[in-house]
Structure formats: C-alpha cells, structure tokens
Amino acid sequence: MSVNSFGRLLRFTTWGESHGPALGAVVDGCPPGLALSEADIQPFLDARRPGQSKFTTQRQEPDAVRILSGVFEGRTTGTPISLMIENVDQRSKDYSEVAQAYRPGHADYAYDAKYGFRDYRGGGRSSARETAARVAAGGVARLVIPEVRITAYVTEIAGDPIDRAAFDSDEIERNPFFAPDAAAAARWAESVDAARLAGSSLGAVVECVAEGVPAGWGAPLYGKLDADLAAAMMGINAVKAVEIGDGFAAARLTGEQNADRMRPGRDGPEFLANHAGGIAGGISTGQPVVVRVAFKPTSSILTPVETITRGGEATDIRTRGRHDPCVGIRGAPVVAAMMALVLADHKLLHRGQCG
C-alpha cells in the first residue's frame, strides 16, 4: 500500500511525478462557502517556484495552478477541490546515468527495493518537485485558518546560523534565501554559490512560526498537534529532523529552566517563555507554535560518489541536470504549507468535538 494522503477532516492527496505531464493535489473536507480562486493560491507557489536565482535549480516552471473542481462562482462547494500544475520544462535525458545506478542519499535504491522498478526521471515521486502540490494544497488550508499568521524562514545553511539579535521579519522577502538576517544572507550567497560551482550541495534548517493559534487545538496521546506536525514535516522530501519548540535543546535544561512560567493576564495566562513551542500535552497553549526542520544536502550532485548499479556492480555516479545546490532554501514555503494544512485540520477536529 502507498500512502499519498494526509489529514483527518481536512485531507489532501498529492499525485504526479517530477517529469510527468502534470502534478497536483486533491483537497477534501474544506468547508463550503469560502472565497477561493487561483489568485489566492498562486503567490505561495511563486515563492517556491524554481529558477528565480542562481541559488536554486534552473528548471523553468511557471507553476501556474488550475482549479479543476470544488469551486463554483468563486466559492468552495464542500466537495473535493482538485488542483493541477503542469510540468513544462522536463529534461528526462539528463537522467540516463541514474537509470543504471543509484544515487547515494537519494530514494533510488529504496524505491527499487520496494516496487521492483522506479521512475528514474528526476526521481519521480521522491523528487522535491512533488512539494509544489503541497504548497497548492496549503493555499487552500490557509482559508480555513484566517486567524493564524504563518511565517517560515531559513535559520541556518551548512552550519552557519543567523544572528537572532539581528532578526528582521521584513528581510525575509528581500533575499533569495528567506533569511531574516541580511548579513547571513550575504554569507550564504557565497557559500551556496561555491557549492554550486563545485558541483556539490549544502543542508539547511527552516524555522516556521504560527501566531494566532488559540489554546485548545490538538488532542491527548494519539491525536497530538505536535505529533501531526512532526509527521507532516518529516513527510517532506529531503527532511531528516524536526524539532518542536526548544526540541533537543530542552534535554539540556533543568526543569526550572524549561518551565514556561505563567502569570495572570487580561485574557488568560501570560507566558514568560515558550520552550514548548506553543504545544503542551499535544494541545496548543495559545502561544506561537514553533517548528524547526532540517533539510539534508541535495543528493543529486556532480561530484563523483561511490555507488552500485542495479545489477550490483561497483561504480561511481555523477548526477547531471538541474538541481538545487541547497534544497532547504525552497523548503521554507513547503514547511509553511504543511503547517497550514495541519493547523486547519486540527481546527476542524476541535470544532467537531468541542463546538
């Protein structure tokens, strides 16, 4: 069985391959009567779109979304919303070597071991191209949670972090790295370009903050908000780690250091810290929900790497074609989309149980 759907009440299914004629998503469970057009979704796809700078893959895709169903006279009908994005700039011939040997670090071997054959053109479903469909679905999810403001940005590339003291949210849209620190963006321009010219790649960390999430979303034990967020983020291609709040750093604190201290406030408790990332016991606390996601370096690189052929013979492989020297850069809009999808689902689940 292949699982291509995510969510409970707001459920989305993605379809399509990197080098197929198109890819897309079907969003089911969206409440009726919400104003929706392609123009509501397109800005999020434009943020993720490839070929916008030398620091990303030079594949030229307009990523223009079409709504095929679920909308009538500009409003959602409550029926499945089908979204389609055409692929227009595939170069399958670039993958002739990948057809014969496995890229170390990529899903080539694992897919072959599972299915007995694979779509080697760009990696098929294992390609980061699949995430365009998630971003389109996330555009629909944002309509369900208008009270929530979601911001995603890159905090680290190749072990070089931003300066938190210099954090500037306005800077995120001014540079090609989604960096809230202009100085870090300037350094990253040099390091990512050097990796690109060397035929190598770099990893990155994306942080996502959702503000305006009320207390009460989520559920104990088997329906935890943070568990679903972790699953959603780990499901993104190239993601290898997820942290909620302080994450692993919490393990290095004492109980009193890790406590999110509270004082009486005008509209409920006033928190003096947010080590938990806005979630306690699997349920939102009303504080900002904070998630960090680690993206590995792109596995498709020009540097020769030891591998084996499908027949089990030793060889080296160089992956030609157009690839992101740091896939985590374009991961920021994808992480934001998955945050929106999970929060919208949990809003509907909370309303279903608690009114």
N, C-alpha and C positions, 0 to 999 in steps of 0.2 A: 504494500500500500504506500502511495506517495501522498504526503500531506501538503497541500498547496493552499490551505485556508487557515485563517487566524481570527480569533474573536469569538464571542458568545452571542450577544444580541446584535451588536454591530459587527458583522462578519464580512471579511473580504477574501477573495480568491484571486491570485495573480496567475497569468497564463502567458505563454510566448517564450521565445528564445532570443539570444543575442543577435543571431543572424537570420532569423525567420522574417517573414514579411511584416509582422507587427507583434506587439505585446500589449498587455493591458491588465485590467482588474475588473472584477465584479464586486460591487459593494452591496450587501444585503442587510436589511434591518434598519436602514436610515429612516428616521421619522418623516412622515409626509408633510408637505406644505412649506418646506424650506426653499428659499430662492437659490437656484443653482444654475450656472452656465459655465461654458468652457473658460470664460474670463476669470471665474473665481478660482480655478484650478491652475491655470497656466503660469502665474507668477512663481509658484513653488517649483514647477518643472523647469522654468527658466533658470532658477537658482542652481539647480542640479545639472543642467544641460552641459554636455561635453563641448570641447573645442573653444572655450571662451578665453583661454590664456595658454601660454606655453607650459604652464604647470599642470595641465590635465591632458587626457587623451585628445588627439587632434581629430578624432572621428567627428564628422559634422552631421549632427542630428538636430533638426528643429524641435523635436519632441512636442509637436502640436497635438493636443489631446482632443478627441472627439467623444461626445456623449451619445451613446447608441440607444440607450433605454433608461427608463426610470424617471424621466423628467418630461413634464407636459406643461406647456405655456409658461416655462421658466421656473417651475416649482417641482420639487420631488414628489413622487406619487405614492411612496411607500413600497414600491416594487423594486426589484434588483436594478441597480444603476451600473450599466456596462460602460467602461471607459477603454478607448483604444488609442494607441500611439504607434504610428507607422515607423518602421526602420527603413531608412533611405540611403545609408552610406556604409553598407556592409562590404568587407573585402575578405571573403572566405578563403581566397588563395593564400593569404598570409599565414594560414594555419596548417599548411601541408606537413610541416615537421611535427606539429602537435598531434596530428592524426596517427603518427607512427610511434611516438614516445610520450611519456608522461611528464608534465611539468611538476617538479618537486614543490610542495607547498600548496599546489592547486588541487582542485577536486577531481582531476582527470582520473587518477587510479581508483579512487573511492567510487566514483560513478560507474566505472567499468566493472569493478568488483561486484557492485550491486545489480546492475542491469544486464551485464554481458556485452553491451556496446554503449556508445555515447555519441553525443553531438559535439564534435571537437571544434566546430566553427565558433570561435570566441568563447567556448566553454558552455554554450547552450544555456541551461537554467542556472548554472553555477556562476555565470558572468555577473559582474556588477551592473550590467545593463538592465537586469531584472528589477533593480531598485526604482527605475522610473515608474513602474506600475504602482509601487508602494507610495511614492510621492503623490501620484494622482489620487489614489485612494485616501491619502491623508488630507488632501484638499477638501474632500467631501466630509471627512470626520471633523474638521475644524468648524463646520457649520453647526454641528451638534453641541459644541462647547464654546459659544461666543464669549463666555465669561473668563476664559482661560487665555493667557498670553504665553506663547511658547517661543523660546529663543535658543538656538543651537549655534555653537561656535567651536573652533579648534583651539585647544589649550596647549598642545604640545606636538611637535614634529621631530622625529629622530632624537628624542630625549631632551630637546631644547624647549623649555616651557615658557609661557607668557609670564609677565610680571603682574601679579594680581593687584599690586598697588597702582598700576597704570591702566587698569581695566576701563575701557571706554566702549559702551554698547553701540554708540554711533559709528565706531570704527569698523564694526563687523561687515557692513555693506560697502566699505570703501576700498577693500583689498580683495584679491582673489583667493585668500586663504580663510575667509570667515574668521579673521583674528581680531579679538577685542584689544589688541596691543599693537600699535603701529611699528614699534621697534622690533617686536618679534616677527611681524610680517616681513620686514626688510631683511632680517636674518634668514628667514625661511626661504625667501626668494633666491638667495644664494645657494643654500643647501639643497633645495629641491631641484634647482636648475643644474647643479653639479651632478646630482644623481641621475637626472635625465640624460645629460651629455655622456655620462659614463655607462649608460645602459642599465642602470641599477634602479632601486626604489627605496622608499622610506615609509616607516609606520607613523601613525598619528593618534592623538587622543581627542575625542569630541565630547564636549560637555553640553548638556541640554537642561534648561530650567523652565518649568511650567509654573507661572504665577497666576493666582486667582482660583486655584483648585480648592473647593470648600472642604471642610472636615467631613469625613464620613464615607468617602468613596473607597471601594475595596471591600474585602471580606476576610474573616479569620481563616487561617490554616490553608485551605485548598483553593481559595479564590483571592489570594493576596494581590494587592495592587503592585507591590514591588516585584513579586514573583512573575506576574504577567509582563511587567516592563522588562525584566531581565530576559525572559523568553523572547519577547519581541525584538530586543536589541541583538541578542545572540543569533537570531534568525537572519540578520543582515549578512550578506556575503562579505567575507574578509574580517568580520568581528571575532575577536578571540577573548575578550574580557569585558565585564560590565560591573560597575560599582554604583550603589545607591547611597547618596549622602557621602559620609566620610569613607565608606567602603572598607578597604583593607586597613586604612589608617586607624579605624576605630579599634582594631585589635591591638594597637599600640598605646591606647589610652587607658586611664583608670576609670572606674565607674563615675566618680565625681566630675572628671574631665569630659566624659562622653555624655553626661546628662544634658538634655535640652531643658534647662531650667525655665520655670514658668512664674509669672506674676499676674495678678488680676488686671484685665484690660477692659476697655469700654465695651467691646463687642465679643468678649470671650477671653481666653487666656492670652497673655502677651509672652511670647517665647523669647528667651535671651540668647538662644543658639539654635542651630539646625543641623546637628551632627547626623540625625536620622534621615535627612533628605526629604523631609515632609511626609514621611510614612512611618507609622508605628503599629505593630501588630498586623501589618498588611493593610491598614486603613489610613487614608490621608488625614493629616492633622490640621490642615488649613495653612500650613507653611508652604513655601515654594518646594515643588518636587524637583529633586536634583538627581540627574543620572550622568555618569561618565562611561564612555565606550571606547575601547582600544581597537584600532584597526591595524592589522598586520601590514607589512610591506607587500606591494603588488607582486604576485608570483610570476607574472609574465615579464621577464627581463631579457635583455640582450646579452648579459654576461653568461658565458657557458656554465652550466651546472650539471653535475653528475646525475644520471638517471638510468632508467631501463626502457627498452622498447616493449610493445605489447607482447612480443614473443619471449620476453625475459632476458634479453641480451643487454649488456652494459653499453652505455653510450653517453654522450653529452648533448644538451639541448640548449639552443638559443631561441627565444620566442620573438619572432619578427612581428610587425604590425604596429598598431597604435594603442598604447596603454598608458594608464595614469602612473606617473612616477611616484605619486603619493595618493592612493585611492581614498584615504581618510579625509582629504580636503573636500571632495564632493559628497562625503559621507554625512556632513552636517545637515543638509536638507532631508536626508533619508532618516536620520535619527529623530529629527523634529516631526517627521510624518508618522513614525511609529509611536512616538509619544502621544500625538493627537489621536491616533487610532485606538490605543489602549485606554486613554482617558475618556474618550467618547463612549467606548464600550462599557466602562465602569460607571459612567454617569447614568446610562440607561439601565444597567443592572441595579444600581442603587435606587433609582426611581421605581423599578419594578417590584422591589421588596419593601421599600420604606415609604414610597409615595412622594 
